[in-house]
Amino acid sequence: MHNKLSRRDAIKLLGIGAGTVFLPSKSEAKSKLSMPTSHKRVNIVIVGGGTGGMIASARVRRAAPNANITLIAPNSMHIYQPGQVFVAAGLYMQTDIRAKTSQLLEDNIKWIQDEVTVFEPDKNFVQTAKHGKIGYDYLIVALGIEYNYEAIDGLSSNNIGQNGIASIYLNDMKKGVSKAGITTNIWMHSIQEDALQKSVKVLYTQPDTPIKGVGADLDILFLSNDYFKGNGGSKSGDVSNNIQNIFATPNSSLFPFKEFDNIIQKRVKKARNIVPLFGHKMIAIDTQKKSAIFKDRTGKEVQKSYDYIHITPPMQAPKVFSDSPLAYKDGKYKGYMDVNPKTLQHNRYKNVFGIGDILGIPLAKTGGSAQVQAVVIQDNLVAAIENKKFPQEYNGYTVSPVKLKYGKVLLAEFNSKKTLPTFWLDPYKPRWIWWELDLHFMRYVYFTLMMRGMM
Ligand SMILES: Cc1cc2nc3c(=O)[nH]c(=O)nc-3n(C[C@H](O)[C@H](O)[C@H](O)COP(=O)(O)OP(=O)(O)OC[C@H]3O[C@@H](n4cnc5c(N)ncnc54)[C@H](O)[C@@H]3O)c2cc1C
């Protein structure tokens, strides 16, 4: 296919790409042109002020101009979570990835800075911690996903950043703070310094739960190792011969889509100092002795010592949600939202829609997914208000720009069945252009266009 890309073509592509990178579906284009609206005076409540909640609120604001729209979210700061990886890589400042919620929020949306403590969908209200009951005609849930570091015996989120432990995921979306990038950057430098003197064993772990931002831990594996080779602005030369990386996962692959996994595994083989360890789930850690215990596929406990460890924590739906009638009570999506995967309407409460990581659907725990879902919600919510047929269906779009080294990204866009490339280029080829797009354009696009529901 089109494997050669001239710089001229690339610049043209970026011009288009900045506006379309997370917009693969034809239905998206239809929505942009038709933009269904409702002029009814209904009360719409959106819970959660992260990626999904903010995009949905901006889009619904335009689509339902006479509606009273209320956002309930506790975070005064909004974090651009994909940017945590670039902070770790030493390419963004901490201030590059955050913005005030008040500055991102569209006009004419009432913001209640609070958290929901109880969902009462049978009575059409949510209970908040400080503002009592808030009623609604329509509800959009955008609560995200919660970390559960404590599910690993001996570990708590307080351990991250100490005794050789890093986690690119570490943030508190309710408080709007993220320490992941800085602590991981310091961690990379410590490994490099140690490797100048002695051999170093670095362990990476994954949970057996759904995770958001799939591939972010692979980013840290590849970028760290590239840095240890002397790239990415490193001043210490190549110390990678002194470093052994073990990537332990309960899965039988490194990435949830076969063809992209093949490419990633080839990179791992080529690196020589990365060893994948499949079928291993970390269950306990001794942070002082630097020892991790895994359960392998046969149920046997396996101990691994390390000098440094990167942990992707077990993740789960926020408890306030999983306890509610809106959640699946069992099955593989237990705790997540019981939603129609295409219309994004709740399967039982027809005035409730969901967006983002909270959804009980395959894959799709990415900001790019939430961005595509927002279009579906916008049009389907309006259709629900107007008692019309739903015009939109979500296609399961998931995106992961896997950073294979400084300056090279594999732009994996897919759903559970097929690739969904935004561009006409061969999706299986890692490219510098995707690196440029991810590093220089996406943050800008996120804060200035996506947050305003402009793309
Ligand atoms: C390290 C990392 C790298 C990533 N890389 C990428 C990437 O390259 N590309 C990509 O597309 N995605 C990436 N993601 C994933 C992406 O950031 C998430 O999928 C996306 O932010 C999900 O949006 P959300 O609205 O569902 O949840 P969030 O953005 O997490 O927002 C959840 C919101 O809910 C609020 N909330 C929580 N509890 C309550 C409550 N009780 N009451 C009211 N509000 C509440 C929080 O305050 C927060 O505002 C990455 C994530 C991480 C961590």
The ligand as a MOL file (V3000), in Angstrom:
LIG
                    3D

  0  0  0     0  0            999 V3000
M  V30 BEGIN CTAB
M  V30 COUNTS 53 58 0 0 0
M  V30 BEGIN ATOM
M  V30 1 C -1.5160 7.3540 30.7260 0
M  V30 2 C -2.7160 7.4280 29.8440 0
M  V30 3 C -2.5510 7.5130 28.4670 0
M  V30 4 C -3.6500 7.5790 27.6290 0
M  V30 5 N -3.4570 7.6920 26.2880 0
M  V30 6 C -4.5010 7.8450 25.4660 0
M  V30 7 C -4.3110 8.0950 24.0640 0
M  V30 8 O -3.1750 8.1740 23.5820 0
M  V30 9 N -5.4040 8.2510 23.2820 0
M  V30 10 C -6.6700 8.1850 23.7930 0
M  V30 11 O -7.6180 8.3560 23.0520 0
M  V30 12 N -6.8910 7.9470 25.1180 0
M  V30 13 C -5.8470 7.7860 25.9670 0
M  V30 14 N -6.0510 7.5900 27.3110 0
M  V30 15 C -7.4110 7.2910 27.8240 0
M  V30 16 C -8.2840 8.5190 28.0160 0
M  V30 17 O -7.6330 9.5020 28.7740 0
M  V30 18 C -9.5750 8.0800 28.7100 0
M  V30 19 O -10.1170 6.9740 28.0380 0
M  V30 20 C -10.6180 9.1920 28.6880 0
M  V30 21 O -10.1400 10.2780 29.4390 0
M  V30 22 C -11.9410 8.6940 29.2420 0
M  V30 23 O -12.8320 9.7440 29.4370 0
M  V30 24 P -13.9700 9.6360 30.5680 0
M  V30 25 O -14.7640 10.8870 30.4670 0
M  V30 26 O -14.6490 8.3460 30.4710 0
M  V30 27 O -13.1690 9.5940 31.9420 0
M  V30 28 P -12.2210 10.6670 32.5840 0
M  V30 29 O -11.6510 11.5490 31.5410 0
M  V30 30 O -11.2600 9.9080 33.4400 0
M  V30 31 O -13.1730 11.5570 33.5040 0
M  V30 32 C -13.9260 11.0430 34.5730 0
M  V30 33 C -14.5690 12.2210 35.2960 0
M  V30 34 O -15.5130 11.7420 36.2590 0
M  V30 35 C -15.4130 12.5640 37.3990 0
M  V30 36 N -15.9430 11.8240 38.5350 0
M  V30 37 C -15.4520 10.6980 39.1170 0
M  V30 38 N -16.2630 10.3260 40.1210 0
M  V30 39 C -17.2730 11.2180 40.1800 0
M  V30 40 C -18.4490 11.3580 40.9860 0
M  V30 41 N -18.7190 10.4990 41.9660 0
M  V30 42 N -19.2770 12.3980 40.7440 0
M  V30 43 C -19.0320 13.2760 39.7380 0
M  V30 44 N -17.9510 13.1880 38.9460 0
M  V30 45 C -17.0860 12.1730 39.1550 0
M  V30 46 C -13.9300 12.8790 37.5240 0
M  V30 47 O -13.7260 14.0200 38.3230 0
M  V30 48 C -13.5730 13.1130 36.0570 0
M  V30 49 O -13.8050 14.4580 35.7360 0
M  V30 50 C -4.9660 7.5440 28.1790 0
M  V30 51 C -5.1310 7.4720 29.5750 0
M  V30 52 C -4.0290 7.4230 30.4020 0
M  V30 53 C -4.2250 7.3720 31.8920 0
M  V30 END ATOM
M  V30 BEGIN BOND
M  V30 1 1 1 2
M  V30 2 1 2 3
M  V30 3 2 2 52
M  V30 4 2 3 4
M  V30 5 1 4 5
M  V30 6 1 4 50
M  V30 7 2 5 6
M  V30 8 1 6 7
M  V30 9 1 6 13
M  V30 10 2 7 8
M  V30 11 1 7 9
M  V30 12 1 9 10
M  V30 13 2 10 11
M  V30 14 1 10 12
M  V30 15 2 12 13
M  V30 16 1 13 14
M  V30 17 1 14 15
M  V30 18 1 14 50
M  V30 19 1 15 16
M  V30 20 1 16 17
M  V30 21 1 16 18
M  V30 22 1 18 19
M  V30 23 1 18 20
M  V30 24 1 20 21
M  V30 25 1 20 22
M  V30 26 1 22 23
M  V30 27 1 23 24
M  V30 28 2 24 25
M  V30 29 1 24 26
M  V30 30 1 24 27
M  V30 31 1 27 28
M  V30 32 2 28 29
M  V30 33 1 28 30
M  V30 34 1 28 31
M  V30 35 1 31 32
M  V30 36 1 32 33
M  V30 37 1 33 34
M  V30 38 1 33 48
M  V30 39 1 34 35
M  V30 40 1 35 36
M  V30 41 1 35 46
M  V30 42 1 36 37
M  V30 43 1 36 45
M  V30 44 2 37 38
M  V30 45 1 38 39
M  V30 46 1 39 40
M  V30 47 2 39 45
M  V30 48 1 40 41
M  V30 49 2 40 42
M  V30 50 1 42 43
M  V30 51 2 43 44
M  V30 52 1 44 45
M  V30 53 1 46 47
M  V30 54 1 46 48
M  V30 55 1 48 49
M  V30 56 2 50 51
M  V30 57 1 51 52
M  V30 58 1 52 53
M  V30 END BOND
M  V30 END CTAB
M  END
